[in-house]
Amino acid sequence: MGKVGLYRPTGVRPRRTTPLGQEEWRKGCLSGFLQLELKIPKFHYVSPSSGRFVIEKQGSRKVLVQEAQRIAGRPVIPGTGIKGAVRTIYEILSHSCNPLARGSCRIHPRKPLHVQELCEACALFGAMGWRGRAWFSDAKEHPPDAVNCVTRRVPVAWKPRREETRGDFRFYDLGPAKKLDFRTNQLQDAPLPTLRQVFDDGAFRARLCFRDVSEVELGRLLFCLGYDFRESQGFLLRLGGLRFHGEGRVEVQPIRVQLLRSWHSSAQLPIQQTPGLAEDEAEVASPEQKVAQDEALAVSRDWQQAALKSPWAEVFLGKLEELSQRISREPGGPR
């Protein structure tokens, strides 16, 4: 485990603009959803906790175990957790505020909207008093029963100390958790005293839903998910707990896209739709699914190319590449 502290690019400050009302539409923007596959690499796991403990029987004794998140008994990764992980990366790669700091963006209900302002991240993901234009559904296992839920011994998390990691944001590389041995003054593997349910191998599917979002914004969102149509780039998104232990990594891949004519209209007629099966249907390698994924990949590539050609890339592309390299570092790799 190596802590990675990253600053925003030099000179970048929050850039606020007046948002359009929820009933208005920006010319040239898109609404719809992008279905995503979140694949857990072999020999690794994701561990979104429910916050509860359960009693499991192991041999002749009973033990207390941290429970993994489920809905109707099926493993899930909460959409709010995906949104939080992506928003953190989006904030470091944009002219955005710190939503937890004093003076962060908010919309006052008693003030006219035209005299209020939001930064880039708050306008897209939401702020106090403002519904965002992009969000994620819960990620469900696909196909059903494809994800193994096992109990593992894991290290205990600790309260991070700001002074130990310089930078505006804290990330972790892919190494296991370490603990300082005060006798030898050397870092050693952290003890594993806690039992926790984790999701081992397998894949999940989630939807990135968006309303009135530009192609450039969608391209930037895909970069923040770790997906990059340039094969030499990209990174594994980190979700759930135990990110400090090198776990929680998923590979994100677009598999289906659907654009809607009007988000608010009762007749939501698709103007572009790739064929595909419902989320809960059995996974079958059909020509229709292949066409769906090929078109989703082509649309994603177009969005990312639009972002690369925009003024955003001149300021933030270098920081994206630095982030990708540093959080993808394996144990013992160059620092």
C-alpha positions in Angstrom: 0.0 0.0 0.0 1.4 3.3 -1.0 -0.5 6.6 -0.4 -0.6 8.8 -3.5 -1.2 12.5 -3.0 -2.1 14.6 -6.1 -2.5 18.3 -6.6 -4.7 19.9 -9.2 -2.7 21.4 -12.1 -1.0 24.7 -11.3 -3.3 27.7 -11.4 -6.5 25.7 -11.5 -9.3 27.3 -9.4 -13.0 26.6 -9.2 -14.8 28.1 -12.3 -18.4 28.7 -11.6 -21.2 29.5 -14.0 -25.0 30.0 -13.7 -26.8 26.7 -14.3 -29.9 26.3 -16.5 -33.1 25.3 -14.7 -34.1 21.7 -14.7 -36.8 22.5 -17.2 -34.4 23.9 -19.8 -32.2 22.2 -22.3 -28.8 23.0 -23.7 -28.4 22.9 -27.4 -26.4 19.9 -28.7 -26.5 18.0 -25.4 -27.5 14.4 -24.8 -29.8 12.4 -22.5 -30.0 8.7 -22.0 -27.9 5.9 -20.5 -24.7 4.0 -21.0 -24.7 0.4 -19.7 -21.3 -0.6 -18.2 -19.7 -3.9 -17.3 -17.6 -3.8 -14.1 -15.3 -6.8 -14.2 -13.3 -7.9 -11.2 -9.8 -9.1 -12.1 -8.9 -12.7 -11.3 -7.5 -13.3 -7.7 -8.9 -9.9 -6.5 -12.1 -8.8 -4.9 -14.5 -5.9 -4.2 -16.0 -5.3 -0.8 -18.8 -2.8 -0.5 -20.0 -3.1 3.1 -23.6 -3.0 4.3 -22.4 -1.6 7.7 -23.8 -4.6 9.5 -22.3 -7.7 11.1 -23.5 -11.2 10.8 -22.7 -14.5 12.6 -21.2 -17.2 10.4 -20.4 -20.7 11.4 -16.8 -21.8 10.6 -16.3 -25.4 11.6 -17.4 -25.9 15.2 -17.4 -22.2 16.2 -19.3 -19.1 15.3 -17.6 -15.9 14.2 -18.6 -12.3 13.7 -18.2 -11.1 10.1 -18.7 -7.8 8.3 -21.5 -8.2 5.8 -21.2 -7.3 2.1 -23.9 -5.2 0.5 -26.8 -7.0 -1.1 -30.3 -6.2 -2.5 -32.9 -9.0 -2.4 -30.1 -11.4 -1.5 -28.0 -10.6 -4.6 -24.6 -9.0 -4.5 -24.5 -5.3 -5.6 -22.1 -2.4 -5.7 -24.2 0.7 -4.7 -24.5 3.4 -7.4 -23.8 6.1 -4.8 -20.4 4.5 -4.2 -19.6 4.4 -7.9 -20.7 8.1 -8.2 -18.5 9.1 -5.3 -15.4 7.4 -6.7 -15.9 8.9 -10.1 -16.7 12.4 -8.8 -13.5 12.5 -6.8 -11.5 11.9 -10.0 -13.6 14.3 -11.9 -12.9 17.0 -9.3 -9.2 16.7 -9.7 -9.5 16.9 -13.4 -11.8 20.0 -13.6 -12.2 23.6 -12.4 -14.2 22.4 -9.3 -14.6 23.2 -5.6 -14.1 20.9 -2.6 -17.7 20.0 -1.7 -16.7 19.3 1.9 -14.9 22.6 2.4 -16.3 25.9 3.5 -17.5 28.0 0.6 -18.4 25.0 -1.5 -21.3 25.3 -4.1 -24.9 25.2 -3.1 -28.2 26.4 -4.5 -30.3 28.6 -2.1 -34.0 27.9 -2.6 -35.0 31.5 -1.7 -32.7 33.1 -4.3 -33.4 33.4 -8.0 -31.4 30.8 -10.0 -29.9 33.4 -12.4 -27.9 35.0 -9.6 -26.4 31.6 -8.4 -23.4 29.7 -9.7 -22.0 26.1 -9.6 -18.6 24.7 -10.4 -18.1 22.0 -13.1 -18.4 19.0 -10.8 -21.3 20.3 -8.8 -23.2 21.3 -12.0 -22.8 17.7 -13.3 -23.1 15.5 -10.2 -25.2 17.8 -8.0 -24.8 20.0 -4.9 -26.8 21.1 -1.9 -30.2 22.1 -3.3 -29.3 21.0 -6.9 -30.0 17.7 -8.6 -27.1 16.5 -10.8 -27.2 15.6 -14.5 -25.3 12.4 -14.2 -25.7 9.5 -11.8 -25.2 5.7 -11.6 -27.6 2.8 -10.9 -26.6 0.0 -8.5 -24.3 -2.4 -10.1 -25.8 -5.9 -10.1 -24.0 -9.2 -10.7 -24.3 -10.4 -14.3 -25.2 -13.1 -15.2 -27.0 -14.1 -12.0 -24.9 -16.2 -9.5 -21.7 -15.2 -11.4 -20.1 -13.5 -8.3 -18.7 -15.6 -5.5 -19.3 -14.2 -2.0 -16.5 -15.5 0.3 -15.2 -14.5 3.8 -11.6 -13.2 4.0 -9.3 -11.9 6.7 -8.6 -8.2 6.1 -6.6 -5.4 7.8 -8.3 -2.8 10.0 -8.6 0.6 8.4 -7.2 3.6 10.2 -7.9 7.3 10.3 -5.9 9.0 7.5 -3.6 11.8 8.5 -3.5 14.8 6.2 0.1 15.6 7.0 1.3 12.2 5.8 0.2 12.7 2.3 0.6 16.0 0.5 -1.8 17.0 -2.1 -5.4 18.0 -2.7 -6.5 14.4 -3.1 -5.4 11.0 -1.6 -5.3 7.8 -3.6 -3.7 4.4 -3.1 -1.6 2.2 -5.4 -2.2 -1.5 -5.9 0.0 -2.7 -3.0 -1.2 -4.4 0.2 -1.7 -2.5 3.4 1.5 -1.9 5.4 2.3 -1.2 9.1 5.4 0.3 10.6 7.3 -2.0 12.9 8.7 0.3 15.6 11.3 -2.2 16.6 13.0 -2.4 13.2 11.6 0.9 11.8 10.6 -1.1 8.7 7.3 -1.4 6.9 5.7 -4.9 7.1 2.5 -6.4 5.9 -0.4 -5.3 8.1 -2.0 -7.9 10.3 -5.4 -9.3 9.2 -7.6 -9.5 12.3 -11.0 -8.8 10.8 -13.3 -11.1 8.9 -15.2 -9.6 6.0 -17.4 -10.8 3.2 -16.1 -9.9 -0.2 -17.2 -10.5 -3.8 -14.6 -12.6 -5.6 -14.0 -12.6 -9.3 -17.1 -12.2 -11.6 -18.7 -9.1 -13.1 -21.4 -6.5 -12.4 -23.5 -4.3 -14.7 -24.5 -0.8 -14.0 -25.9 2.2 -15.9 -24.5 5.6 -16.2 -27.6 7.8 -16.6 -27.3 11.3 -17.9 -29.5 14.2 -18.7 -28.6 17.3 -20.8 -24.9 16.4 -20.9 -22.4 17.4 -23.6 -20.2 15.0 -25.6 -17.1 16.5 -24.0 -18.5 16.0 -20.5 -19.4 12.4 -21.3 -15.9 11.8 -22.7 -14.4 13.2 -19.5 -16.7 11.0 -17.4 -15.5 7.9 -19.3 -11.8 8.9 -18.6 -12.7 9.2 -14.9 -14.2 5.7 -14.9 -10.8 4.4 -16.0 -11.9 3.5 -19.5 -9.8 4.8 -22.4 -10.2 3.9 -26.1 -6.5 4.2 -26.4 -5.4 0.8 -25.3 -2.1 2.0 -23.7 -4.0 4.3 -21.3 -6.7 3.9 -18.7 -6.7 2.4 -15.2 -8.7 0.2 -12.9 -11.4 2.0 -11.0 -11.4 1.4 -7.3 -14.7 0.8 -5.5 -15.9 -0.3 -2.0 -13.8 -0.8 1.0 -10.2 -2.0 1.3 -8.8 0.3 -1.4 -6.0 1.0 1.1 -5.2 -2.8 0.8 -4.9 -2.8 -3.0 -8.4 -4.2 -3.5 -11.7 -2.9 -4.9 -10.3 -2.8 -8.4 -12.7 -3.2 -11.4 -12.2 -2.9 -15.2 -15.0 -0.7 -16.7 -16.2 -1.4 -20.3 -19.2 0.2 -22.2 -21.5 -2.5 -23.5 -24.7 -0.7 -24.6 -25.9 2.9 -25.2 -29.3 4.4 -25.6 -30.1 8.1 -26.3 -33.5 9.5 -25.6 -35.4 12.2 -27.4 -36.7 13.8 -24.2 -36.0 12.9 -20.6 -39.2 14.5 -19.3 -41.5 13.5 -22.1 -43.9 10.6 -21.4 -43.1 9.4 -24.9 -39.4 8.6 -24.5 -38.7 7.7 -28.1 -35.1 6.5 -28.7 -33.3 8.4 -31.5 -30.3 6.0 -31.2 -30.5 2.6 -29.5 -28.2 -0.3 -29.7 -29.8 -3.8 -29.4 -29.1 -5.8 -26.3 -30.7 -8.0 -23.7 -32.1 -7.0 -20.3 -29.7 -6.8 -17.4 -31.0 -10.0 -15.7 -31.1 -12.3 -18.7 -28.6 -15.0 -19.1 -25.4 -14.0 -20.8 -25.3 -15.5 -24.4 -22.8 -14.6 -27.1 -25.3 -13.4 -29.7 -24.7 -11.3 -32.8 -27.1 -8.7 -31.4 -25.0 -8.3 -28.2 -21.9 -8.0 -30.3 -23.4 -5.2 -32.4 -24.6 -3.5 -29.2 -21.1 -3.4 -27.7 -19.4 -2.4 -30.9 -21.7 0.6 -31.2 -21.3 1.5 -27.5 -17.5 1.4 -28.0 -17.7 3.5 -31.1 -19.9 6.1 -29.4 -17.6 6.1 -26.3 -14.6 6.7 -28.6 -16.3 9.6 -30.2 -17.1 11.2 -26.9 -13.5 10.7 -25.6 -12.1 12.1 -28.8 -14.3 15.2 -28.4 -12.8 15.6 -24.9 -9.3 15.3 -26.2 -9.9 18.0 -28.8 -11.4 20.4 -26.3 -9.6 23.0 -24.2 -10.0 20.7 -21.2 -7.2 18.4 -22.6 -4.7 21.2 -22.7 -5.0 21.7 -18.9 -5.9 18.3 -17.5 -4.7 15.6 -19.8 -1.2 15.5 -18.2 -2.8 15.2 -14.8 -5.0 12.3 -16.0 -1.9 10.4 -17.3 -0.1 11.1 -14.0 -3.1 9.8 -12.0 -3.4 6.7 -14.1 0.3 5.8 -13.7 0.5 6.4 -10.0 -2.6 4.6 -8.9 -1.8 1.7 -11.2 1.7 1.2 -9.6 2.3 -2.4 -8.4 4.2 -3.1 -5.2 7.9 -2.6 -5.6 7.3 -0.5 -8.8 9.1 2.8 -9.4 7.8 5.6 -7.2 
